[in-house]
Amino acid sequence: MTSTTESSGTADAIDVLVVDDDFMVARVHRTFVERVPQFRVVGVASSGEQAIDAVDELRPDLVLLDLYLPDVFGLDVIPRLRTSGHDCDVMVISAAREADTVRGAVRHGVVDYLLKPFEFEDLRARLERYVAQRGRLLATVVRGQADVDRVLAGASAPAPTGGALPKGMSVETADLVERALRSADGTLSATECASLTGVSRVSARRYLEYFHTTGTAEVSLRYGVAGRPERRYSWRA
């Protein structure tokens, strides 16, 4: 297990523990996380036992948890953390695609489930959504059932385009991308969306992924002759 004890000086930083048995993969995940504002990696663990010890020592807010660990199955780590009194959030990052595994993750209360392999923008969109949901949970004062419903719906309900966008995103650009998706005859790639809206491909991809994570857009894969599949987006009716 490796840990980082120095402070970044950010009072509201979200401390993250990366758990993956592949050293190189863990290093990539760490680099990705630290590129997202407000997040800092405080440690890396390569097994289930190391993860439990690291949570005891470092008290992270969020654990990025691989499932195929050398000693235990990743989901079995979560009840042990809860039994020990830890209330850190858990985001699964795994190649496990079995429906039973995904259902098990949901039953264990994970905040998200990201399939490997993925790109930086995929993780960033989920971390930004986590920040928004965490903020709602911390700020909510429950005066009645409506407040409870609002919190419980927050993770799955589409985010309003009139505001509450992740940091660095604008309502105007979100509206442009939304109109392009809504009017498309079929699906759009990030490159096609960029051409239609006049924004960069990177920006188009970020907004498209944001709409995907909020449930307002669907993603399909188009496989070519060679190389990685192309991600294509459509507005969810």
C-alpha positions as CSV (number, residue, x, y, z in Angstrom):
1,M,0.0,0.0,0.0
2,T,1.2,3.5,-0.8
3,S,-0.2,6.6,0.8
4,T,0.1,10.4,0.4
5,T,0.0,12.3,3.7
6,E,0.8,15.8,2.6
7,S,-2.1,18.2,2.4
8,S,-3.1,20.0,-0.8
9,G,-4.4,22.9,1.2
10,T,-7.9,22.5,-0.1
11,A,-10.3,22.4,2.8
12,D,-13.1,20.8,0.8
13,A,-11.0,18.3,-1.1
14,I,-12.4,14.9,-1.6
15,D,-9.9,12.3,-0.5
16,V,-9.7,9.2,-2.7
17,L,-8.3,5.7,-2.2
18,V,-7.5,3.8,-5.5
19,V,-7.7,0.0,-5.2
20,D,-6.3,-2.0,-8.1
21,D,-3.9,-5.0,-8.2
22,D,-2.2,-3.8,-11.4
23,F,0.4,-1.2,-10.5
24,M,0.3,0.5,-13.9
25,V,-3.5,0.7,-14.0
26,A,-3.6,2.1,-10.5
27,R,-1.1,4.8,-11.5
28,V,-3.2,5.7,-14.5
29,H,-6.4,5.9,-12.3
30,R,-4.5,8.1,-9.8
31,T,-3.4,10.4,-12.6
32,F,-7.0,10.7,-13.9
33,V,-8.4,11.4,-10.5
34,E,-5.9,14.1,-9.7
35,R,-6.8,15.9,-13.0
36,V,-10.3,16.5,-11.7
37,P,-10.6,19.6,-9.5
38,Q,-11.5,19.0,-5.8
39,F,-10.2,15.4,-5.8
40,R,-6.9,14.2,-4.4
41,V,-5.6,10.6,-4.1
42,V,-4.4,9.9,-0.6
43,G,-3.4,6.3,-1.1
44,V,-3.2,3.2,-3.4
45,A,-3.9,-0.4,-2.4
46,S,-3.4,-3.5,-4.4
47,S,-5.5,-6.1,-2.5
48,G,-8.6,-6.3,-0.4
49,E,-6.8,-6.5,2.9
50,Q,-4.6,-3.5,2.0
51,A,-7.7,-1.6,1.0
52,I,-9.3,-2.3,4.4
53,D,-6.1,-1.3,6.2
54,A,-5.8,1.9,4.1
55,V,-9.3,3.0,4.9
56,D,-8.6,2.5,8.6
57,E,-5.5,4.6,8.3
58,L,-6.4,7.3,5.7
59,R,-10.1,7.7,6.1
60,P,-10.9,8.5,2.5
61,D,-14.2,10.0,1.3
62,L,-14.3,7.8,-1.8
63,V,-12.8,4.4,-2.7
64,L,-12.3,3.5,-6.4
65,L,-12.6,-0.3,-6.1
66,D,-11.5,-2.9,-8.6
67,L,-13.3,-6.2,-8.2
68,Y,-10.7,-8.7,-9.4
69,L,-8.3,-8.6,-6.4
70,P,-5.8,-11.3,-5.6
71,D,-7.1,-12.1,-2.1
72,V,-10.9,-11.4,-2.1
73,F,-13.6,-10.4,-4.5
74,G,-13.9,-6.6,-4.4
75,L,-17.6,-6.5,-3.4
76,D,-16.7,-8.5,-0.3
77,V,-14.6,-5.6,0.9
78,I,-17.6,-3.3,1.3
79,P,-19.4,-5.1,4.1
80,R,-16.2,-5.4,6.0
81,L,-15.7,-1.7,5.8
82,R,-19.3,-1.1,7.0
83,T,-18.8,-3.6,9.9
84,S,-15.7,-1.6,10.9
85,G,-17.8,1.6,11.0
86,H,-16.5,3.3,7.8
87,D,-19.0,5.3,5.8
88,C,-16.8,6.1,2.8
89,D,-18.5,6.0,-0.6
90,V,-17.4,3.3,-3.1
91,M,-17.2,3.6,-6.9
92,V,-16.6,0.3,-8.6
93,I,-14.1,0.3,-11.5
94,S,-13.9,-3.1,-13.0
95,A,-14.0,-5.2,-16.2
96,A,-16.7,-7.4,-14.6
97,R,-19.7,-7.2,-16.9
98,E,-21.9,-10.0,-15.3
99,A,-25.4,-8.9,-14.5
100,D,-25.2,-10.6,-11.1
101,T,-22.1,-8.6,-10.2
102,V,-23.6,-5.3,-11.2
103,R,-26.8,-6.1,-9.1
104,G,-24.5,-7.1,-6.2
105,A,-22.7,-3.8,-6.5
106,V,-26.1,-1.9,-6.4
107,R,-27.2,-3.9,-3.4
108,H,-23.9,-2.9,-1.6
109,G,-24.7,0.7,-2.2
110,V,-22.0,1.7,-4.6
111,V,-22.3,5.3,-6.0
112,D,-21.3,4.3,-9.5
113,Y,-20.0,1.5,-11.7
114,L,-17.5,2.2,-14.4
115,L,-16.4,-0.5,-16.9
116,K,-12.8,-1.0,-17.9
117,P,-11.3,0.1,-20.2
118,F,-12.3,3.7,-20.1
119,E,-11.0,7.2,-20.9
120,F,-10.3,10.1,-18.7
121,E,-13.6,11.9,-19.8
122,D,-15.6,8.8,-18.7
123,L,-14.2,9.0,-15.2
124,R,-14.3,12.7,-14.9
125,A,-18.1,12.8,-15.8
126,R,-18.8,10.3,-13.0
127,L,-16.6,12.1,-10.5
128,E,-18.3,15.4,-11.3
129,R,-21.7,13.8,-10.9
130,Y,-20.5,12.4,-7.5
131,V,-19.5,15.9,-6.4
132,A,-23.0,17.2,-7.2
133,Q,-24.8,14.4,-5.4
134,R,-22.5,14.6,-2.4
135,G,-23.2,18.4,-2.2
136,R,-26.9,17.7,-2.3
137,L,-26.6,15.2,0.5
138,L,-24.4,17.4,2.7
139,A,-26.6,20.5,2.2
140,T,-30.0,19.0,2.4
141,V,-32.2,19.8,5.4
142,V,-35.1,17.4,5.6
143,R,-38.3,19.2,6.4
144,G,-40.6,16.7,4.7
145,Q,-41.0,13.9,2.2
146,A,-40.3,16.2,-0.8
147,D,-36.8,16.8,0.6
148,V,-36.2,13.0,1.0
149,D,-37.5,12.4,-2.6
150,R,-35.2,15.0,-4.0
151,V,-32.1,13.5,-2.4
152,L,-33.0,9.9,-3.4
153,A,-33.7,11.0,-7.0
154,G,-30.6,13.1,-7.3
155,A,-28.3,10.4,-8.6
156,S,-30.6,9.2,-11.4
157,A,-32.6,12.2,-12.3
158,P,-31.5,14.2,-15.3
159,A,-29.7,17.4,-14.4
160,P,-31.4,20.6,-15.4
161,T,-29.7,22.4,-18.3
162,G,-30.6,25.7,-16.8
163,G,-28.0,25.4,-14.1
164,A,-26.2,23.0,-11.7
165,L,-23.8,22.0,-14.4
166,P,-20.3,20.7,-13.4
167,K,-17.6,23.2,-13.0
168,G,-16.2,24.4,-16.3
169,M,-19.3,23.7,-18.3
170,S,-21.7,26.4,-19.6
171,V,-25.4,26.4,-20.0
172,E,-25.0,27.8,-23.5
173,T,-22.8,25.0,-24.8
174,A,-25.0,22.4,-23.1
175,D,-27.9,23.8,-25.0
176,L,-26.0,23.7,-28.3
177,V,-25.1,20.1,-27.8
178,E,-28.6,19.1,-26.6
179,R,-30.1,20.7,-29.7
180,A,-27.7,18.9,-32.0
181,L,-28.5,15.6,-30.3
182,R,-32.3,16.2,-30.4
183,S,-32.3,17.1,-34.1
184,A,-29.9,14.4,-35.3
185,D,-31.1,11.8,-37.7
186,G,-29.8,8.8,-35.7
187,T,-26.7,9.0,-33.6
188,L,-23.8,11.5,-33.4
189,S,-20.1,11.0,-32.7
190,A,-18.2,13.6,-30.7
191,T,-16.5,14.7,-33.9
192,E,-19.8,15.1,-35.7
193,C,-21.3,17.0,-32.8
194,A,-18.2,19.3,-32.7
195,S,-18.7,20.1,-36.4
196,L,-22.4,20.8,-35.9
197,T,-22.0,23.0,-32.8
198,G,-18.6,24.7,-33.5
199,V,-17.0,23.6,-30.3
200,S,-13.9,21.4,-30.0
201,R,-14.1,17.7,-30.2
202,V,-12.9,17.4,-26.6
203,S,-15.6,19.8,-25.4
204,A,-18.3,18.0,-27.4
205,R,-17.2,14.7,-25.9
206,R,-17.4,16.1,-22.4
207,Y,-20.9,17.4,-22.8
208,L,-22.1,14.2,-24.5
209,E,-20.7,12.1,-21.7
210,Y,-22.3,14.4,-19.2
211,F,-25.7,13.9,-20.8
212,H,-25.0,10.2,-20.8
213,T,-24.2,10.1,-17.1
214,T,-27.4,12.1,-16.2
215,G,-29.5,9.7,-18.2
216,T,-30.6,12.1,-21.0
217,A,-28.5,10.5,-23.7
218,E,-27.8,7.0,-24.8
219,V,-24.4,5.6,-26.0
220,S,-23.8,2.9,-28.6
221,L,-20.6,1.5,-30.0
222,R,-19.7,1.3,-33.7
223,Y,-17.0,-1.1,-34.5
224,G,-14.7,-0.4,-37.4
225,V,-12.1,-2.5,-39.2
226,A,-9.4,-1.6,-36.7
227,G,-8.8,0.4,-33.6
228,R,-11.1,1.1,-30.7
229,P,-14.9,1.3,-31.2
230,E,-16.4,4.7,-31.9
231,R,-18.8,6.0,-29.2
232,R,-22.0,7.4,-30.7
233,Y,-24.7,9.3,-28.8
234,S,-28.5,9.8,-29.2
235,W,-31.0,11.8,-27.1
236,R,-33.1,9.6,-24.9
237,A,-36.8,10.1,-25.9
